[in-house]
Amino acid sequence: MAPPRKVTAVTVVSLSSLVTGMLVIIGWEFNISCLQTVFPGFVAMKFNAAICFMLLGAALLLTQFPLKKYNTLAFLLLSSAIILIGAISLAAYLFHFNTALDQLFITDTASIAIKYPFPGRMAPNTAACFVVFGLSFFGFCSKSKSLHTVSQYLLHAITAMSAMSIVGYLYGLSLFYNLSLVGAMAVHSAILFFFLSVIASLLHPTLGITPWFTGRLVGNAMARKVVLLLIFIVIAFGAIRIEAIRYRLFSEQTGISLLVICFIGFGLALIGHTANWLNKFDTQRQDAEEEIKVMNEELEKRVEERSASLRKLLEKLRESESKFRTAFEHSAMGMALVSLQGQWLKVNKRLCDMVGYREHELLSMSFNSLTHPDDQGVHLEAMDNSAMRKNEAYRVEKRYICKDGTVVWVSINLATVINKKGGPVYFVSQFEDITERKKAERHLKKAYQQIQEHVNSITDIAWKQSHLVRSPLANLKGLVEILKGDPADKDALKYIQFELERLDTAIIEMAEDACGKGAAEIVVKKRLLSSPFAAAGI
C-alpha cells in the first residue's frame, strides 16, 4: 500500500459508509423497512451489500493511519473479502446458479413475496462495483505506477456507474440502475459508491482525471468552480423537461426549443461568470506584477547602494591587505601565519633568514620540526591557551634549530585570529632573535656567581680575623684592669706585651689575606712609626 495521504473527507465518508452499512444490517435484523430502503418505495440495500460497504469503509479508514505491516495486511484482507463477496454474487448472475451466500445471514422475505428468483442477492451492477473497488485497492498496493493509474481509472468507472444510477433514479429511468430483471442498485448504494469512489481517488491526486480538479493552477480552480454548478444546472433542466412532458405543459418541439434556449442562456451566464472571475484573477495578477515591479526597482536601488558600499569596503580591504602585506614582508622582526595544527601558512623574509631556510622549505614544514626537543612542550601549551582564548596573546621564548645545525634563541608573540562565531582560525606570530641577549644573560649570571663567591669569601675572612683580633683585645682589657690596681705589676706588663704581639700578628695576617703578603711589611713599618714607644725611643 502506498504511503497514506491525510484527507479529512476520507475519514468522514469512510465512517458514513460504516454507519450506513450498520444501520441497514440493523434494519434487516429487526425488519425495519425504513433502514433498509432509506427512501420509501425504492429498492432496499441487501444484507450482503451492507456488509461490503462496512468492509469498504473500514479499508478506506485504514489509509488514514500510519503505514505499518499489520495495517497493510488488514487492508489486503478487507479488499479480498469485498472482491470475494462481489465476485460470488456476480458469478451467480453470469452462470445462473444459486449460492448459499444470498440467504446465509438473512432471509429476504420481501423479495420472495415479489417472486424474485434469487432473494437476498445484491444487484449485478452493485456486485460489479464492489469487485472493481477491491481490484483498485489491490492495484494501489503494488509498486507499479501503471497499475496505480489503472486502479485510479477503475475508481472513475465506479463514479460513472453510480452517477448513472443516481440520474436514473432522479429521472425515473430504471435502465440506468436496473441492469436486469432480477435486481437493481439501491439509491443509497449508488450515493455511497459515488462519494466513496470520488474520495478514494483523492488519495492519489496526480492520477487519472483527479488532477483536473485538485491542482493549484488557474485552470484547476476554474474546473472546481464550474463543474458542480454545471452538473446541477444540467440535472435541473433535465428534471424540468421531464416534468413538462409528464404534465404536458408544452409540445415536444416547444419543450426542446425552451431547453436549448435555457442551455444557451445558462452557458452564456456561465461563460460571463467565468470570464469575470478570470478577469478579476488577471487584475489581481497584474496588480501583483506591478507590486513586484516596484519591489524589484526598490530592490535594485538597495542592491546598487549595497554594491557601492561593498565596493568601498573591498577597496578598504584591499588597501588594508596591501598595508598588511607590506608590513609583513618588510618587518624587521620575523612574522608568520601558523595553522592550528602548527603548519607554516605564510612566512616573511626575516624569519627565513633567522633560521636559514627558504620560504618554500619552511612552508612544507611545521614549527615542531624546527623547535629544540627540550622546548617542545612550552610552545604547544602556549598555542592551546591562545586557541582557548584564555588570554588575547601569549609570549614564549624557545630555541630553534637552524638549517646549518646552529641554535638560535627566539622570543615569540603569539595571537589567535578568530572567525565570526568565535572559533580559532589560525595564529599570527612575531619572532625576535634574542640569542645575544641570552648570551649576555649567561655571562651576567656567571659574573654574579663569581661576585657572590667573593662576597662569601670576604665574609668568612672577616669572621676569622674578627675572632683573632677580639681574643687579644679581651685579654688586654683584663690586664689593664690588673694594672689599675697595681701599676708596678711586672707580670701584667709582660702579658700585655705578649698580647700586643699577638694582635700585631693578627693584623699582619688580615692584611695578607686582603691584599697579599707584600702589604705586611708596609703595615709593620707604619705601625712602628706610629707607635708611641717608637716615638719615645723605647
Secondary structure as UniProt FT lines:
FT   HELIX           8..29
FT   TURN            30..31
FT   HELIX           33..37
FT   TURN            40..41
FT   HELIX           47..62
FT   TURN            63..64
FT   HELIX           69..95
FT   TURN            100..103
FT   HELIX           109..113
FT   TURN            114..115
FT   TURN            119..120
FT   HELIX           124..141
FT   HELIX           145..171
FT   HELIX           174..176
FT   HELIX           187..201
FT   TURN            202..203
FT   TURN            205..206
FT   TURN            208..210
FT   HELIX           211..214
FT   HELIX           218..246
FT   TURN            247..248
FT   HELIX           252..329
FT   STRAND          334..339
FT   TURN            340..341
FT   STRAND          343..347
FT   HELIX           349..355
FT   HELIX           359..363
FT   HELIX           367..370
FT   HELIX           373..375
FT   HELIX           376..387
FT   TURN            388..389
FT   STRAND          393..401
FT   TURN            403..404
FT   STRAND          407..418
FT   TURN            420..421
FT   STRAND          424..433
FT   HELIX           435..485
FT   TURN            487..488
FT   HELIX           490..515
FT   TURN            517..518
FT   HELIX           519..529
FT   HELIX           532..536
//
